[in-house]
């Protein structure tokens, strides 16, 4: 059994003008590339912070202003980070 506090998560953001903060595209790409669907999705009605729970990892999709306000990157600044650009995945301390 894994500890829910230790699950990796992705933090991203977008603009409401582009639709549902890219949530549909994220869900589609995870389905196509990993054959996974979220266990639950919360926050779609408000749309300022959508949480996509895939069971063993989470995806936080913020409106830019909401991301700056909650600043999860600062809250978890001591945690190891995975930084990826395209197909490149880097582990940073």
DSSP file (Angstrom, degrees, kcal/mol; ACC not computed):
  #  RESIDUE AA STRUCTURE BP1 BP2  ACC     N-H-->O    O-->H-N    N-H-->O    O-->H-N    TCO  KAPPA ALPHA  PHI   PSI    X-CA   Y-CA   Z-CA
    1    1 A X              0   0    0      0, 0.0     2,-0.2     0, 0.0     0, 0.0   0.000 360.0 360.0 360.0 132.4    0.0    0.0    0.0
    2    2 A X        -     0   0    0      1,-0.0     2,-0.5     2,-0.0     5,-0.1  -0.605 360.0-111.4 -93.2 154.2    1.4    3.4   -0.9
    3    3 A X    >   -     0   0    0     -2,-0.2     3,-1.9     1,-0.1     4,-0.3  -0.716  17.8-145.0 -83.7 124.0    1.3    6.5    1.2
    4    4 A X  G >  S+     0   0    0     -2,-0.5     3,-0.8     1,-0.3    -1,-0.1   0.787  99.1  59.9 -62.8 -26.2   -1.0    9.1   -0.3
    5    5 A X  G 3  S+     0   0    0      1,-0.2    -1,-0.3    -3,-0.0    -2,-0.0   0.632 104.0  51.7 -75.0 -11.9    1.2   11.9    1.0
    6    6 A X  G <  S+     0   0    0     -3,-1.9    -1,-0.2     2,-0.1    -2,-0.2   0.364  78.0 121.7-106.4   3.1    4.1   10.5   -1.1
    7    7 A X    <   -     0   0    0     -3,-0.8    50,-0.2    -4,-0.3    49,-0.1  -0.430  66.0-115.9 -68.7 138.8    2.5   10.2   -4.5
    8    8 A X  E     -a   57   0A   0     48,-0.6    50,-1.9    -2,-0.1     2,-0.3  -0.357  35.6-166.3 -68.1 155.2    4.1   12.2   -7.2
    9    9 A X  E     -a   58   0A   0     48,-0.2     2,-0.4    50,-0.0    50,-0.2  -0.983  17.8-135.9-144.2 157.5    2.2   15.0   -8.8
   10   10 A X  E     -a   59   0A   0     48,-2.3    50,-3.4    -2,-0.3     2,-0.5  -0.915  14.4-160.1-110.4 135.9    2.3   17.3  -11.8
   11   11 A X  E     +a   60   0A   0     -2,-0.4     2,-0.3    48,-0.2    50,-0.2  -0.982  25.7 149.5-117.6 125.5    1.6   21.0  -11.5
   12   12 A X  E     -a   61   0A   0     48,-2.3    50,-2.7    -2,-0.5     2,-0.3  -0.916  22.4-157.2-145.2 169.9    0.6   22.9  -14.7
   13   13 A X  E     +a   62   0A   0     -2,-0.3     2,-0.3    48,-0.2    50,-0.2  -0.965  12.0 167.0-149.5 165.2   -1.4   25.9  -15.6
   14   14 A X  E     -a   63   0A   0     48,-2.1    50,-1.3    -2,-0.3     2,-0.4  -0.876  37.1 -86.1-159.2-171.5   -3.3   27.4  -18.4
   15   15 A X    >   -     0   0    0     -2,-0.3     3,-1.9    48,-0.2     6,-0.4  -0.909  25.0-130.5-115.4 141.5   -5.8   30.1  -19.3
   16   16 A X  G >  S+     0   0    0     -2,-0.4     3,-2.0     1,-0.3     5,-0.2   0.812 104.5  69.2 -58.4 -30.8   -9.6   29.7  -19.2
   17   17 A X  G 3  S+     0   0    0      1,-0.3    -1,-0.3     3,-0.1     3,-0.1   0.731  91.4  61.3 -61.9 -21.1   -9.8   31.2  -22.7
   18   18 A X  G <  S-     0   0    0     -3,-1.9     2,-0.3     1,-0.3    -1,-0.3   0.318 119.9-100.1 -88.9   9.6   -8.2   28.0  -24.0
   19   19 A X  S <  S-     0   0    0     -3,-2.0     2,-2.2     2,-0.1    -1,-0.3  -0.838  85.7  -2.4 110.1-148.9  -11.0   25.8  -22.7
   20   20 A X  S >  S-     0   0    0     -2,-0.3     3,-2.4     1,-0.2     4,-0.2  -0.258 109.3 -84.0 -80.8  52.4  -11.1   23.7  -19.6
   21   21 A X  T 3  S-     0   0    0     -2,-2.2    -1,-0.2    -6,-0.4    -5,-0.1   0.802  79.9 -65.2  53.5  33.3   -7.5   24.6  -18.6
   22   22 A X  T 3> S+     0   0    0     -4,-0.2     4,-2.5    -7,-0.2    -1,-0.3   0.560 101.8 131.9  70.8   8.5   -6.2   21.8  -20.9
   23   23 A X  H <> S+     0   0    0     -3,-2.4     4,-2.7     1,-0.2     5,-0.2   0.913  70.0  50.4 -60.5 -44.3   -7.8   19.1  -18.7
   24   24 A X  H  > S+     0   0    0      1,-0.2     4,-2.2     2,-0.2    -1,-0.2   0.902 111.9  47.6 -61.4 -41.1   -9.4   17.4  -21.7
   25   25 A X  H  > S+     0   0    0      2,-0.2     4,-2.7     1,-0.2    -1,-0.2   0.896 111.6  49.9 -68.4 -40.2   -6.0   17.3  -23.5
   26   26 A X  H  X S+     0   0    0     -4,-2.5     4,-2.4     2,-0.2     5,-0.3   0.943 111.9  48.3 -61.9 -47.0   -4.2   16.0  -20.5
   27   27 A X  H  X S+     0   0    0     -4,-2.7     4,-1.9    -5,-0.2    -2,-0.2   0.906 112.9  48.5 -61.0 -41.7   -6.7   13.3  -20.0
   28   28 A X  H  X S+     0   0    0     -4,-2.2     4,-2.8    -5,-0.2    -2,-0.2   0.930 112.2  47.7 -63.7 -46.8   -6.6   12.3  -23.6
   29   29 A X  H  X S+     0   0    0     -4,-2.7     4,-2.7     1,-0.2     5,-0.3   0.883 111.6  49.2 -66.4 -38.6   -2.7   12.2  -23.7
   30   30 A X  H  X S+     0   0    0     -4,-2.4     4,-2.2    -5,-0.2     6,-0.9   0.899 113.4  48.7 -66.0 -38.4   -2.5   10.1  -20.5
   31   31 A X  H  X S+     0   0    0     -4,-1.9     4,-1.4    -5,-0.3    -2,-0.2   0.933 115.9  42.6 -64.7 -46.1   -5.1    7.7  -22.0
   32   32 A X  H  < S+     0   0    0     -4,-2.8    -2,-0.2     1,-0.2    -1,-0.2   0.901 124.5  34.0 -68.0 -41.7   -3.3    7.4  -25.3
   33   33 A X  H  < S+     0   0    0     -4,-2.7    -2,-0.2    -5,-0.2    -3,-0.2   0.761 137.0  17.5 -88.6 -26.0    0.2    7.1  -23.9
   34   34 A X  H  < S-     0   0    0     -4,-2.2    -3,-0.2    -5,-0.3    -2,-0.2   0.429  90.9-124.9-126.8  -3.2   -0.4    5.2  -20.7
   35   35 A X     <  +     0   0    0     -4,-1.4     2,-0.4    -5,-0.4    -4,-0.2   0.911  66.9 134.5  53.5  45.9   -3.8    3.7  -21.2
   36   36 A X        -     0   0    0     -6,-0.9     2,-0.3    -9,-0.2    -1,-0.2  -0.940  39.5-166.0-125.9 146.8   -4.9    5.3  -17.9
   37   37 A X        -     0   0    0     -2,-0.4    -9,-0.0    -3,-0.1   -10,-0.0  -0.949  36.6 -95.6-125.1 149.9   -8.0    7.2  -16.9
   38   38 A X        -     0   0    0     -2,-0.3    16,-0.3     1,-0.1     3,-0.1  -0.346  17.9-142.6 -66.0 145.3   -8.4    9.4  -13.8
   39   39 A X  S    S-     0   0    0     14,-3.2     2,-0.3     1,-0.3    15,-0.2   0.883  85.8  -9.0 -69.6 -40.4  -10.0    7.7  -10.8
   40   40 A X  E     -B   53   0A   0     13,-1.4    13,-2.9     2,-0.0     2,-0.4  -0.987  59.2-152.2-155.4 154.2  -11.7   11.1  -10.1
   41   41 A X  E     -B   52   0A   0     -2,-0.3     2,-0.3    11,-0.2    11,-0.2  -0.999  18.3-174.9-129.6 128.6  -11.6   14.7  -11.3
   42   42 A X  E     +B   51   0A   0      9,-2.5     9,-2.6    -2,-0.4    -2,-0.0  -0.922  56.5  35.8-124.0 149.5  -12.5   17.6   -9.0
   43   43 A X     >  +     0   0    0     -2,-0.3     4,-3.0     7,-0.2     6,-0.4   0.488  65.9 126.3  96.0   5.2  -12.8   21.3   -9.6
   44   44 A X  T  4 S+     0   0    0      1,-0.2     6,-0.1     2,-0.2    -2,-0.1   0.869  71.7  55.4 -64.7 -35.4  -14.2   21.3  -13.1
   45   45 A X  T  4 S+     0   0    0      1,-0.2    -1,-0.2     2,-0.1     5,-0.1   0.946 118.1  32.5 -63.7 -48.3  -17.2   23.5  -12.2
   46   46 A X  T  4 S-     0   0    0      3,-0.1    -2,-0.2     1,-0.1    -1,-0.2   0.917  88.5-163.4 -74.9 -45.0  -15.1   26.3  -10.7
   47   47 A X     <  +     0   0    0     -4,-3.0     3,-0.2     2,-0.2    -3,-0.1   0.503  59.9 102.0  78.0   4.7  -12.2   25.7  -13.1
   48   48 A X  S    S+     0   0    0      1,-0.3    15,-2.6    -5,-0.2     2,-0.3   0.753  96.1  14.4 -90.2 -24.1   -9.6   27.6  -11.2
   49   49 A X  E    S- C   0  62A   0     -6,-0.4     2,-0.5    13,-0.2    -1,-0.3  -0.842  71.9-172.1-150.3 107.8   -7.9   24.5   -9.8
   50   50 A X  E     - C   0  61A   0     11,-3.0    11,-3.0    -2,-0.3     2,-0.5  -0.891   7.7-157.9-105.2 130.4   -8.7   21.1  -11.3
   51   51 A X  E     -BC  42  60A   0     -9,-2.6    -9,-2.5    -2,-0.5     2,-0.6  -0.939   3.6-166.7-110.0 121.9   -7.3   18.0   -9.6
   52   52 A X  E     -BC  41  59A   0      7,-2.9     7,-2.3    -2,-0.5     2,-0.7  -0.941   7.6-160.1-109.9 114.0   -7.0   14.8  -11.6
   53   53 A X  E     +BC  40  58A   0    -13,-2.9   -14,-3.2    -2,-0.6   -13,-1.4  -0.850  17.3 175.2-101.1 114.0   -6.4   11.8   -9.4
   54   54 A X        -     0   0    0      3,-2.6     2,-1.5    -2,-0.7     4,-0.1   0.178  50.9-112.9-100.5  15.0   -4.9    8.8  -11.2
   55   55 A X  S    S+     0   0    0      2,-0.2     3,-0.1     1,-0.2   -48,-0.1  -0.448 109.6  37.0  89.2 -63.7   -4.6    6.7   -8.1
   56   56 A X  S    S+     0   0    0     -2,-1.5   -48,-0.6     1,-0.2     2,-0.3   0.431 127.0  25.1-105.2   0.1   -0.8    6.6   -7.9
   57   57 A X  E     -a    8   0A   0    -50,-0.2    -3,-2.6     2,-0.0     2,-0.3  -0.980  68.7-141.1-154.2 159.7   -0.1   10.2   -9.1
   58   58 A X  E     -aC   9  53A   0    -50,-1.9   -48,-2.3    -2,-0.3     2,-0.5  -0.879   1.8-153.0-120.9 150.8   -2.0   13.5   -9.2
   59   59 A X  E     -aC  10  52A   0     -7,-2.3    -7,-2.9    -2,-0.3     2,-0.6  -0.987   8.1-163.2-124.2 121.3   -2.3   16.2  -11.8
   60   60 A X  E     -aC  11  51A   0    -50,-3.4   -48,-2.3    -2,-0.5     2,-0.6  -0.914   5.4-171.0-101.7 121.5   -3.0   19.8  -10.6
   61   61 A X  E     -aC  12  50A   0    -11,-3.0   -11,-3.0    -2,-0.6     2,-0.3  -0.950  13.9-175.0-117.0 112.7   -4.2   22.1  -13.4
   62   62 A X  E     -aC  13  49A   0    -50,-2.7   -48,-2.1    -2,-0.6     2,-0.3  -0.706  33.2-118.5-107.3 152.9   -4.4   25.7  -12.3
   63   63 A X  E >>  -a   14   0A   0    -15,-2.6     4,-2.5    -2,-0.3     3,-0.5  -0.703  47.0-110.4 -72.1 143.1   -5.5   29.0  -13.7
   64   64 A X  H 3> S+     0   0    0    -50,-1.3     4,-2.1    -2,-0.3     5,-0.2   0.865 117.2  48.3 -49.5 -46.3   -2.3   31.1  -13.7
   65   65 A X  H 3> S+     0   0    0      1,-0.2     4,-1.9     2,-0.2    -1,-0.3   0.877 112.0  49.4 -65.5 -37.2   -3.5   33.4  -10.9
   66   66 A X  H <> S+     0   0    0     -3,-0.5     4,-2.4     2,-0.2     5,-0.3   0.882 108.6  53.0 -69.5 -38.8   -4.6   30.5   -8.7
   67   67 A X  H  X S+     0   0    0     -4,-2.5     4,-2.3     1,-0.2     5,-0.3   0.922 110.2  47.7 -61.8 -43.7   -1.3   28.7   -9.2
   68   68 A X  H  < S+     0   0    0     -4,-2.1    -1,-0.2    -5,-0.2    -2,-0.2   0.888 111.9  51.1 -64.2 -39.0    0.6   31.8   -8.1
   69   69 A X  H  < S+     0   0    0     -4,-1.9    -2,-0.2     1,-0.2    -1,-0.2   0.939 118.4  34.3 -65.1 -49.2   -1.7   32.2   -5.1
   70   70 A X  H  < S-     0   0    0     -4,-2.4     5,-0.2    -5,-0.1    -2,-0.2   0.782  85.5-165.7 -81.8 -27.1   -1.3   28.6   -3.8
   71   71 A X    >X  +     0   0    0     -4,-2.3     4,-1.8    -5,-0.3     3,-0.8   0.868  12.8 176.3  46.2  56.4    2.3   28.3   -4.9
   72   72 A X  H 3> S+     0   0    0     -5,-0.3     4,-2.4     1,-0.3    -1,-0.1   0.823  74.9  64.4 -60.0 -32.0    2.6   24.5   -4.5
   73   73 A X  H 34 S+     0   0    0      1,-0.2    -1,-0.3     2,-0.2    -2,-0.1   0.887 105.8  43.8 -60.4 -37.8    6.1   24.6   -5.9
   74   74 A X  H X4 S+     0   0    0     -3,-0.8     3,-1.6     1,-0.2    -2,-0.2   0.907 110.9  54.1 -72.1 -42.3    7.2   26.6   -2.9
   75   75 A X  H 3< S+     0   0    0     -4,-1.8     3,-0.3     1,-0.3    -2,-0.2   0.877 119.5  34.2 -58.1 -39.3    5.3   24.4   -0.4
   76   76 A X  T >< S+     0   0    0     -4,-2.4     3,-1.6     1,-0.2    -1,-0.3  -0.046  80.4 127.3-104.8  29.5    7.0   21.3   -1.8
   77   77 A X  T <   +     0   0    0     -3,-1.6    -1,-0.2     1,-0.3    -2,-0.1   0.738  69.9  55.3 -64.2 -23.5   10.4   23.0   -2.5
   78   78 A X  T 3  S+     0   0    0     -3,-0.3    -1,-0.3    -4,-0.2     2,-0.1   0.603  90.2  96.6 -83.7 -10.4   12.4   20.4   -0.5
   79   79 A X  S <  S-     0   0    0     -3,-1.6     2,-0.1     1,-0.1    -3,-0.0  -0.430  86.8 -99.2 -78.6 152.3   11.0   17.5   -2.5
   80   80 A X        -     0   0    0     -2,-0.1     2,-0.4     1,-0.0    13,-0.2  -0.415  42.0-144.4 -65.1 146.2   12.8   16.0   -5.5
   81   81 A X  E     -D   92   0B   0     11,-2.8    11,-3.5    -2,-0.1     2,-0.6  -0.907  10.7-149.0-118.3 143.8   11.5   17.3   -8.8
   82   82 A X  E     -D   91   0B   0     -2,-0.4     2,-0.5     9,-0.2     9,-0.2  -0.960  19.4-171.0-105.4 123.3   11.1   15.6  -12.2
   83   83 A X  E     -D   90   0B   0      7,-3.1     7,-2.3    -2,-0.6     2,-0.4  -0.964   6.4-178.3-118.7 120.6   11.6   18.1  -15.0
   84   84 A X  E     -D   89   0B   0     -2,-0.5     2,-0.4     5,-0.2     5,-0.2  -0.939  19.2-174.3-126.5 147.7   10.8   17.1  -18.5
   85   85 A X  E >  S-D   88   0B   0      3,-1.7     3,-2.0    -2,-0.4     2,-0.4  -0.945  71.8 -47.6-133.0 108.1   10.9   18.7  -21.9
   86   86 A X  T 3  S-     0   0    0     -2,-0.4    -2,-0.0     1,-0.3     0, 0.0  -0.512 127.4 -14.1  65.0-122.7    9.5   16.6  -24.6
   87   87 A X  T 3  S+     0   0    0     -2,-0.4     2,-0.4    -3,-0.1    -1,-0.3   0.455 114.9 101.8 -90.4  -2.0   10.8   13.1  -24.2
   88   88 A X  E <   -D   85   0B   0     -3,-2.0    -3,-1.7     2,-0.0     2,-0.5  -0.722  50.2-171.6 -89.7 128.2   13.6   14.1  -21.8
   89   89 A X  E     -D   84   0B   0     -2,-0.4     2,-0.4    -5,-0.2    -5,-0.2  -0.983   4.0-175.9-122.5 123.9   13.0   13.4  -18.1
   90   90 A X  E     -D   83   0B   0     -7,-2.3    -7,-3.1    -2,-0.5     2,-0.6  -0.959  18.9-143.9-122.5 136.3   15.4   14.8  -15.5
   91   91 A X  E     -D   82   0B   0     -2,-0.4     2,-0.4    -9,-0.2    -9,-0.2  -0.887  22.6-171.3 -96.3 122.0   15.5   14.2  -11.8
   92   92 A X  E      D   81   0B   0    -11,-3.5   -11,-2.8    -2,-0.6    -2,-0.0  -0.922 360.0 360.0-116.1 141.6   16.6   17.4   -9.9
   93   93 A X              0   0    0     -2,-0.4    -1,-0.1   -13,-0.2   -11,-0.1   0.483 360.0 360.0 -71.1 360.0   17.3   17.5   -6.1
